[in-house]
Amino acid sequence: MSFTKLSVSALALAAMSATVASAQSREEIRVVGSSTVFPYSQAAAEQFGNVSDFPSPIVESTGTGGGMQIFCGGIGEAHADLTGASRAMKASEYELCAENGVTDITEVQIGSDGLSIAVSRDSEFDWDLTKTQVYMALAAEVPVDGEMVANPHMNWSDIDSSLPDAAIIAYGPPPTSGTRDAFVELAIVEGCMEVPMIAEKGEDWAEENCARLRSDGPFIEAGENDNLIVQRLQADANAVGIFGYSFLFENNDTLKAVNIEGVEPTFDTIESGDYGISRPLFFYVKNAHRGVIPGLQEFVEEYTSEESMGPGGYLSERGMVPLGDDKRTEEREEAANAVNMEAK
């Protein structure tokens, strides 16, 4: 991802040097970020603690947006070393980093993920939704008789008579989550644009008018802990939940997927792009902390190792879809060599 090159004043550089020096008093690597990437970072941290002489990194699930705020807060022991993200860093976040002296960052794509919509295995309905049906169920405003109005649909059957005559109840991530950003972009806005009257208005109009999720009850923000969504689905056979594929993969004994336009989320359909709600997963590492925070370079190398992110690696065992061979090698080399994302 490329951004306009930003200069840093001599005063800021001096302050950065002082804070980097203070980072030496912290022994543990600190990782923040996406709830979707959290189980992968946690797995890498556990493996690193087992195979190295360094302590296991501390991993926190803060959401993608929250992780970026922490990561971009500055250089030094008070600030995180690495953040996971279920979307690419935004230009505004990069600017925040630069304002706080965080100007040397390596972006690493670790794999791919499908944004699963799931229900309890106790649900008797054979769920298969179009993106437009998802939009019509969960968007704040939808077209009715040629006009955009507050979403009146309270039951799935209000949208299409072939859907269950049951209340729309959807548990999903909060605004700070990259999962939510990706869901809105890939399901809600794209589903909106498949409505003929909206398609005529164009993509910019759709992004401006379709992206807000409803707040009148059917969509329920469940926080950054996706395990809470899993528990609520297990308790209510009529509810649907929205989270990363890994959580469906890990709970497929009690949950089942909602197909999207006839395609079930699997490793193969996510990697091929046939499953229509899929996205790349990243981590970002603060290069000023390499060689200062003990073990950070070694942890990055463990996280991007073939044993970690390769086919059959321990991240794929957690539900991540691996990159192709060439892309995986490219990402591993850039991670190890601390390639600045500005240079990409």
FIBA-988162 format. One record per residue (C-alpha): residue number from 1; residue in three letters; z, y, x. Coordinates in Angstrom, 1 decimal, m for minus. Example, Ala and Ser with C-alpha at 12.3 -4.5 7.8 and 13.67 -1.06 7.14 Angstrom:
<recs>
[1; 'ALA'; [7.8; m4.5; 12.3]]
[2; 'SER'; [7.1; m1.1; 13.7]]
</recs>
This chain:
<recs>
[1; 'MET'; [0.0; 0.0; 0.0]]
[2; 'SER'; [m1.0; 3.3; 1.5]]
[3; 'PHE'; [0.7; 6.7; 1.0]]
[4; 'THR'; [0.2; 10.2; 2.4]]
[5; 'LYS'; [1.8; 10.3; 5.8]]
[6; 'LEU'; [5.1; 12.2; 5.6]]
[7; 'SER'; [6.7; 14.1; 8.5]]
[8; 'VAL'; [10.4; 13.9; 9.4]]
[9; 'SER'; [12.1; 16.9; 10.9]]
[10; 'ALA'; [13.9; 16.7; 14.2]]
[11; 'LEU'; [17.2; 17.3; 12.5]]
[12; 'ALA'; [16.6; 14.3; 10.2]]
[13; 'LEU'; [15.7; 12.2; 13.2]]
[14; 'ALA'; [18.9; 13.1; 14.9]]
[15; 'ALA'; [20.9; 12.2; 11.9]]
[16; 'MET'; [19.0; 8.9; 11.5]]
[17; 'SER'; [19.8; 8.0; 15.1]]
[18; 'ALA'; [23.5; 8.6; 14.5]]
[19; 'THR'; [23.6; 6.5; 11.4]]
[20; 'VAL'; [21.6; 3.6; 13.0]]
[21; 'ALA'; [24.2; 3.6; 15.8]]
[22; 'SER'; [27.0; 3.2; 13.2]]
[23; 'ALA'; [25.2; 0.3; 11.6]]
[24; 'GLN'; [26.3; m1.9; 14.5]]
[25; 'SER'; [29.8; m2.2; 13.0]]
[26; 'ARG'; [28.4; m4.3; 10.1]]
[27; 'GLU'; [28.0; m8.0; 10.8]]
[28; 'GLU'; [26.4; m9.3; 7.5]]
[29; 'ILE'; [22.8; m8.6; 6.4]]
[30; 'ARG'; [22.8; m6.9; 3.0]]
[31; 'VAL'; [20.0; m7.8; 0.5]]
[32; 'VAL'; [19.6; m6.1; m2.9]]
[33; 'GLY'; [16.8; m6.0; m5.5]]
[34; 'SER'; [15.0; m7.8; m8.3]]
[35; 'SER'; [16.8; m10.4; m10.5]]
[36; 'THR'; [13.7; m12.5; m10.3]]
[37; 'VAL'; [13.5; m12.4; m6.5]]
[38; 'PHE'; [17.3; m12.9; m6.3]]
[39; 'PRO'; [17.3; m16.8; m6.4]]
[40; 'TYR'; [14.7; m16.8; m3.6]]
[41; 'SER'; [16.7; m14.3; m1.4]]
[42; 'GLN'; [19.8; m16.3; m2.1]]
[43; 'ALA'; [18.1; m19.6; m1.1]]
[44; 'ALA'; [16.9; m18.0; 2.1]]
[45; 'ALA'; [20.3; m16.6; 2.8]]
[46; 'GLU'; [22.0; m20.0; 2.3]]
[47; 'GLN'; [19.5; m21.7; 4.5]]
[48; 'PHE'; [19.9; m19.0; 7.2]]
[49; 'GLY'; [23.6; m19.4; 7.2]]
[50; 'ASN'; [23.2; m23.2; 7.6]]
[51; 'VAL'; [20.7; m23.2; 10.5]]
[52; 'SER'; [21.7; m20.1; 12.5]]
[53; 'ASP'; [24.8; m18.8; 14.2]]
[54; 'PHE'; [24.8; m15.7; 12.0]]
[55; 'PRO'; [26.8; m15.3; 8.8]]
[56; 'SER'; [25.0; m15.7; 5.5]]
[57; 'PRO'; [23.5; m12.5; 4.2]]
[58; 'ILE'; [25.1; m10.9; 1.2]]
[59; 'VAL'; [22.6; m10.9; m1.7]]
[60; 'GLU'; [23.1; m8.7; m4.8]]
[61; 'SER'; [21.0; m8.7; m8.0]]
[62; 'THR'; [20.5; m5.0; m8.8]]
[63; 'GLY'; [17.1; m5.0; m10.4]]
[64; 'THR'; [13.9; m3.8; m8.7]]
[65; 'GLY'; [14.4; m0.1; m9.5]]
[66; 'GLY'; [18.1; m0.2; m8.6]]
[67; 'GLY'; [17.4; m2.0; m5.4]]
[68; 'MET'; [14.8; 0.6; m4.4]]
[69; 'GLN'; [17.4; 3.4; m5.0]]
[70; 'ILE'; [19.9; 1.6; m2.8]]
[71; 'PHE'; [17.4; 0.6; m0.1]]
[72; 'CYS'; [15.9; 4.1; 0.1]]
[73; 'GLY'; [19.2; 5.8; 0.3]]
[74; 'GLY'; [19.2; 6.1; 4.1]]
[75; 'ILE'; [19.6; 4.4; 7.5]]
[76; 'GLY'; [22.8; 2.9; 8.6]]
[77; 'GLU'; [25.6; 0.4; 7.7]]
[78; 'ALA'; [26.1; 2.0; 4.2]]
[79; 'HIS'; [22.5; 1.2; 3.2]]
[80; 'ALA'; [20.8; m2.2; 2.5]]
[81; 'ASP'; [18.6; m3.8; 5.0]]
[82; 'LEU'; [16.2; m5.6; 2.7]]
[83; 'THR'; [15.3; m5.3; m1.0]]
[84; 'GLY'; [13.5; m7.8; m3.3]]
[85; 'ALA'; [11.0; m6.5; m5.8]]
[86; 'SER'; [9.0; m8.0; m8.7]]
[87; 'ARG'; [6.4; m5.3; m8.3]]
[88; 'ALA'; [5.0; m3.2; m5.5]]
[89; 'MET'; [7.0; m0.2; m4.4]]
[90; 'LYS'; [6.0; 3.0; m6.3]]
[91; 'ALA'; [4.8; 6.1; m4.6]]
[92; 'SER'; [7.9; 8.0; m5.9]]
[93; 'GLU'; [10.2; 5.4; m4.3]]
[94; 'TYR'; [8.4; 5.6; m1.0]]
[95; 'GLU'; [8.8; 9.4; m1.1]]
[96; 'LEU'; [12.5; 8.9; m1.8]]
[97; 'CYS'; [12.7; 6.6; 1.2]]
[98; 'ALA'; [10.9; 9.2; 3.4]]
[99; 'GLU'; [13.2; 12.0; 2.2]]
[100; 'ASN'; [16.2; 10.0; 3.4]]
[101; 'GLY'; [14.6; 9.0; 6.8]]
[102; 'VAL'; [13.5; 5.5; 5.8]]
[103; 'THR'; [9.9; 5.8; 7.1]]
[104; 'ASP'; [9.4; 2.5; 8.8]]
[105; 'ILE'; [9.2; m0.2; 6.2]]
[106; 'THR'; [7.4; m3.6; 6.2]]
[107; 'GLU'; [6.2; m4.9; 2.8]]
[108; 'VAL'; [6.0; m8.7; 2.5]]
[109; 'GLN'; [4.5; m10.6; m0.4]]
[110; 'ILE'; [6.4; m13.9; m0.6]]
[111; 'GLY'; [4.5; m15.5; m3.5]]
[112; 'SER'; [3.7; m15.2; m7.2]]
[113; 'ASP'; [5.6; m15.4; m10.4]]
[114; 'GLY'; [4.7; m15.9; m14.1]]
[115; 'LEU'; [6.5; m13.7; m16.6]]
[116; 'SER'; [7.6; m16.4; m19.0]]
[117; 'ILE'; [8.4; m16.0; m22.7]]
[118; 'ALA'; [10.5; m19.0; m23.6]]
[119; 'VAL'; [12.4; m20.5; m26.5]]
[120; 'SER'; [15.0; m23.2; m27.0]]
[121; 'ARG'; [13.7; m26.8; m27.1]]
[122; 'ASP'; [15.5; m26.9; m30.5]]
[123; 'SER'; [12.8; m24.6; m31.9]]
[124; 'GLU'; [10.5; m26.6; m34.1]]
[125; 'PHE'; [7.5; m24.3; m33.9]]
[126; 'ASP'; [4.7; m24.9; m31.4]]
[127; 'TRP'; [4.7; m21.4; m29.9]]
[128; 'ASP'; [1.3; m19.9; m28.8]]
[129; 'LEU'; [1.0; m16.1; m28.9]]
[130; 'THR'; [m1.7; m13.6; m28.0]]
[131; 'LYS'; [m0.8; m10.5; m26.0]]
[132; 'THR'; [m1.6; m8.5; m29.1]]
[133; 'GLN'; [0.9; m10.4; m31.2]]
[134; 'VAL'; [3.5; m9.8; m28.4]]
[135; 'TYR'; [2.7; m6.1; m28.5]]
[136; 'MET'; [2.8; m6.0; m32.3]]
[137; 'ALA'; [6.3; m7.7; m32.2]]
[138; 'LEU'; [8.0; m5.7; m29.5]]
[139; 'ALA'; [6.4; m2.2; m29.1]]
[140; 'ALA'; [8.1; 0.8; m30.5]]
[141; 'GLU'; [5.0; 2.0; m32.2]]
[142; 'VAL'; [2.1; 0.0; m33.6]]
[143; 'PRO'; [m1.0; 0.8; m35.6]]
[144; 'VAL'; [m0.8; 0.4; m39.4]]
[145; 'ASP'; [m3.7; 1.5; m41.6]]
[146; 'GLY'; [m5.2; 3.4; m38.7]]
[147; 'GLU'; [m2.1; 5.3; m37.8]]
[148; 'MET'; [0.5; 4.8; m35.1]]
[149; 'VAL'; [3.9; 4.4; m36.8]]
[150; 'ALA'; [7.4; 3.1; m35.9]]
[151; 'ASN'; [7.1; m0.7; m35.7]]
[152; 'PRO'; [7.8; m2.1; m39.2]]
[153; 'HIS'; [7.6; m5.8; m38.3]]
[154; 'MET'; [10.9; m7.6; m38.6]]
[155; 'ASN'; [9.7; m11.2; m39.0]]
[156; 'TRP'; [7.0; m13.0; m36.9]]
[157; 'SER'; [5.1; m13.7; m40.1]]
[158; 'ASP'; [4.8; m10.0; m40.8]]
[159; 'ILE'; [2.3; m9.9; m37.8]]
[160; 'ASP'; [0.4; m13.1; m38.6]]
[161; 'SER'; [1.0; m15.5; m41.5]]
[162; 'SER'; [0.6; m18.5; m39.1]]
[163; 'LEU'; [3.7; m17.4; m37.2]]
[164; 'PRO'; [7.2; m18.5; m38.3]]
[165; 'ASP'; [8.9; m16.7; m41.2]]
[166; 'ALA'; [11.8; m15.9; m38.9]]
[167; 'ALA'; [13.3; m12.7; m37.6]]
[168; 'ILE'; [11.9; m11.3; m34.4]]
[169; 'ILE'; [14.7; m11.6; m31.8]]
[170; 'ALA'; [13.7; m11.1; m28.2]]
[171; 'TYR'; [16.1; m10.8; m25.2]]
[172; 'GLY'; [14.6; m9.0; m22.2]]
[173; 'PRO'; [15.3; m7.0; m19.1]]
[174; 'PRO'; [16.5; m3.4; m18.9]]
[175; 'PRO'; [14.4; m0.4; m17.8]]
[176; 'THR'; [15.6; m0.8; m14.1]]
[177; 'SER'; [14.0; m4.2; m13.9]]
[178; 'GLY'; [10.7; m4.9; m12.2]]
[179; 'THR'; [10.3; m7.8; m14.7]]
[180; 'ARG'; [10.3; m5.2; m17.5]]
[181; 'ASP'; [7.8; m3.0; m15.7]]
[182; 'ALA'; [5.5; m5.9; m15.3]]
[183; 'PHE'; [6.0; m7.2; m18.8]]
[184; 'VAL'; [5.1; m3.8; m20.3]]
[185; 'GLU'; [2.0; m3.5; m18.1]]
[186; 'LEU'; [0.7; m7.0; m18.4]]
[187; 'ALA'; [1.7; m8.0; m22.0]]
[188; 'ILE'; [2.5; m4.9; m24.0]]
[189; 'VAL'; [m0.1; m2.4; m22.8]]
[190; 'GLU'; [m2.9; m5.0; m22.4]]
[191; 'GLY'; [m2.1; m6.4; m25.8]]
[192; 'CYS'; [m2.2; m2.9; m27.2]]
[193; 'MET'; [m5.7; m2.3; m25.7]]
[194; 'GLU'; [m7.0; m5.4; m27.4]]
[195; 'VAL'; [m6.5; m3.6; m30.8]]
[196; 'PRO'; [m10.0; m2.1; m31.6]]
[197; 'MET'; [m8.8; 1.3; m32.7]]
[198; 'ILE'; [m6.8; 1.7; m29.5]]
[199; 'ALA'; [m9.5; 0.2; m27.2]]
[200; 'GLU'; [m11.7; 3.1; m28.3]]
[201; 'LYS'; [m9.1; 5.6; m27.0]]
[202; 'GLY'; [m9.0; 4.2; m23.5]]
[203; 'GLU'; [m6.5; 2.9; m21.0]]
[204; 'ASP'; [m4.8; 6.2; m20.3]]
[205; 'TRP'; [m4.1; 6.7; m24.0]]
[206; 'ALA'; [m2.7; 3.2; m24.3]]
[207; 'GLU'; [m0.4; 3.6; m21.2]]
[208; 'GLU'; [0.9; 6.8; m22.7]]
[209; 'ASN'; [1.4; 5.6; m26.3]]
[210; 'CYS'; [2.0; 1.8; m26.2]]
[211; 'ALA'; [4.4; 1.2; m23.3]]
[212; 'ARG'; [7.7; 2.0; m25.0]]
[213; 'LEU'; [9.6; m1.1; m26.3]]
[214; 'ARG'; [11.3; m0.9; m29.6]]
[215; 'SER'; [15.0; 0.0; m29.9]]
[216; 'ASP'; [15.7; m0.8; m33.6]]
[217; 'GLY'; [17.1; m4.2; m33.1]]
[218; 'PRO'; [14.4; m6.9; m32.5]]
[219; 'PHE'; [14.2; m6.3; m28.8]]
[220; 'ILE'; [17.6; m6.6; m27.1]]
[221; 'GLU'; [18.3; m5.5; m23.5]]
[222; 'ALA'; [20.2; m8.3; m21.8]]
[223; 'GLY'; [21.0; m6.8; m18.5]]
[224; 'GLU'; [19.9; m7.9; m15.0]]
[225; 'ASN'; [21.4; m11.3; m15.2]]
[226; 'ASP'; [18.6; m13.6; m16.5]]
[227; 'ASN'; [21.1; m16.5; m16.9]]
[228; 'LEU'; [22.6; m14.6; m19.8]]
[229; 'ILE'; [19.2; m14.7; m21.5]]
[230; 'VAL'; [19.0; m18.4; m20.9]]
[231; 'GLN'; [22.4; m18.9; m22.5]]
[232; 'ARG'; [21.5; m16.9; m25.6]]
[233; 'LEU'; [18.3; m18.9; m26.1]]
[234; 'GLN'; [20.2; m22.1; m25.8]]
[235; 'ALA'; [22.5; m20.8; m28.6]]
[236; 'ASP'; [19.8; m19.5; m31.0]]
[237; 'ALA'; [16.6; m21.6; m31.6]]
[238; 'ASN'; [14.9; m18.6; m33.3]]
[239; 'ALA'; [15.2; m16.2; m30.3]]
[240; 'VAL'; [12.7; m15.7; m27.5]]
[241; 'GLY'; [13.5; m14.6; m24.0]]
[242; 'ILE'; [11.6; m12.8; m21.3]]
[243; 'PHE'; [12.2; m13.6; m17.6]]
[244; 'GLY'; [10.6; m14.8; m14.4]]
[245; 'TYR'; [9.1; m18.3; m14.3]]
[246; 'SER'; [11.8; m19.6; m12.0]]
[247; 'PHE'; [14.4; m19.4; m14.8]]
[248; 'LEU'; [12.2; m21.4; m17.1]]
[249; 'PHE'; [11.5; m23.9; m14.4]]
[250; 'GLU'; [15.2; m24.3; m13.6]]
[251; 'ASN'; [16.1; m24.7; m17.3]]
[252; 'ASN'; [13.2; m26.7; m18.7]]
[253; 'ASP'; [15.6; m29.3; m19.9]]
[254; 'THR'; [16.8; m26.9; m22.6]]
[255; 'LEU'; [14.0; m24.3; m22.8]]
[256; 'LYS'; [10.2; m24.5; m23.4]]
[257; 'ALA'; [7.5; m22.0; m22.7]]
[258; 'VAL'; [5.7; m19.9; m25.2]]
[259; 'ASN'; [2.0; m20.3; m24.4]]
[260; 'ILE'; [0.0; m17.1; m24.0]]
[261; 'GLU'; [m3.5; m17.3; m25.4]]
[262; 'GLY'; [m3.5; m21.1; m25.1]]
[263; 'VAL'; [m2.2; m21.2; m21.5]]
[264; 'GLU'; [1.1; m22.6; m20.5]]
[265; 'PRO'; [2.8; m21.1; m17.4]]
[266; 'THR'; [2.8; m23.6; m14.6]]
[267; 'PHE'; [2.5; m23.4; m10.8]]
[268; 'ASP'; [m1.3; m24.1; m11.1]]
[269; 'THR'; [m2.0; m21.6; m13.9]]
[270; 'ILE'; [0.0; m18.8; m12.3]]
[271; 'GLU'; [m1.6; m19.3; m8.9]]
[272; 'SER'; [m5.1; m19.4; m10.4]]
[273; 'GLY'; [m4.5; m16.4; m12.6]]
[274; 'ASP'; [m5.4; m18.3; m15.7]]
[275; 'TYR'; [m1.9; m17.5; m17.1]]
[276; 'GLY'; [m2.3; m14.0; m18.3]]
[277; 'ILE'; [1.2; m12.7; m17.5]]
[278; 'SER'; [1.7; m13.2; m13.8]]
[279; 'ARG'; [2.5; m11.0; m10.8]]
[280; 'PRO'; [3.2; m10.8; m7.1]]
[281; 'LEU'; [6.7; m10.9; m5.6]]
[282; 'PHE'; [7.8; m8.9; m2.6]]
[283; 'PHE'; [10.6; m8.0; m0.2]]
[284; 'TYR'; [10.8; m4.8; 1.8]]
[285; 'VAL'; [12.6; m4.7; 5.1]]
[286; 'LYS'; [14.0; m1.6; 6.9]]
[287; 'ASN'; [12.6; m1.8; 10.4]]
[288; 'ALA'; [15.1; 0.7; 11.9]]
[289; 'HIS'; [17.8; m2.0; 11.2]]
[290; 'ARG'; [16.0; m4.7; 13.2]]
[291; 'GLY'; [17.8; m5.3; 16.5]]
[292; 'VAL'; [20.8; m3.3; 15.1]]
[293; 'ILE'; [22.1; m5.4; 12.2]]
[294; 'PRO'; [22.8; m8.8; 13.8]]
[295; 'GLY'; [20.3; m11.5; 12.8]]
[296; 'LEU'; [18.0; m9.3; 10.6]]
[297; 'GLN'; [14.9; m10.2; 12.6]]
[298; 'GLU'; [15.8; m13.9; 12.5]]
[299; 'PHE'; [16.5; m13.7; 8.8]]
[300; 'VAL'; [13.1; m12.2; 8.1]]
[301; 'GLU'; [11.5; m15.0; 10.1]]
[302; 'GLU'; [13.5; m17.6; 8.2]]
[303; 'TYR'; [12.5; m16.0; 4.8]]
[304; 'THR'; [8.8; m16.2; 5.7]]
[305; 'SER'; [8.8; m19.6; 7.4]]
[306; 'GLU'; [6.6; m22.4; 6.2]]
[307; 'GLU'; [9.8; m24.3; 5.2]]
[308; 'SER'; [10.7; m21.4; 3.0]]
[309; 'MET'; [7.6; m20.0; 1.3]]
[310; 'GLY'; [5.1; m22.8; 2.0]]
[311; 'PRO'; [3.9; m25.4; m0.5]]
[312; 'GLY'; [6.8; m27.8; m1.1]]
[313; 'GLY'; [9.2; m25.3; 0.6]]
[314; 'TYR'; [12.6; m24.5; m0.7]]
[315; 'LEU'; [11.4; m21.4; m2.6]]
[316; 'SER'; [8.8; m23.4; m4.5]]
[317; 'GLU'; [11.6; m25.8; m5.4]]
[318; 'ARG'; [13.3; m22.8; m7.1]]
[319; 'GLY'; [10.1; m22.0; m9.1]]
[320; 'MET'; [8.1; m19.6; m6.9]]
[321; 'VAL'; [4.3; m20.1; m6.7]]
[322; 'PRO'; [3.3; m20.1; m3.0]]
[323; 'LEU'; [0.5; m17.9; m1.6]]
[324; 'GLY'; [m2.7; m19.5; m0.2]]
[325; 'ASP'; [m2.8; m20.6; 3.4]]
[326; 'ASP'; [m4.6; m17.5; 4.8]]
[327; 'LYS'; [m2.5; m15.0; 2.9]]
[328; 'ARG'; [0.7; m16.8; 3.8]]
[329; 'THR'; [m0.1; m16.6; 7.5]]
[330; 'GLU'; [m1.0; m12.9; 7.2]]
[331; 'GLU'; [2.2; m12.0; 5.5]]
[332; 'ARG'; [4.3; m14.1; 7.9]]
[333; 'GLU'; [2.7; m12.4; 11.0]]
[334; 'GLU'; [3.1; m8.9; 9.6]]
[335; 'ALA'; [6.8; m9.6; 8.7]]
[336; 'ALA'; [7.6; m10.9; 12.2]]
[337; 'ASN'; [5.8; m8.0; 13.9]]
[338; 'ALA'; [7.4; m5.3; 11.7]]
[339; 'VAL'; [4.0; m3.9; 10.6]]
[340; 'ASN'; [4.6; m0.6; 8.8]]
[341; 'MET'; [3.3; m0.5; 5.3]]
[342; 'GLU'; [1.7; 2.8; 6.0]]
[343; 'ALA'; [m0.7; 1.0; 8.4]]
[344; 'LYS'; [m1.9; m1.5; 5.8]]
</recs>
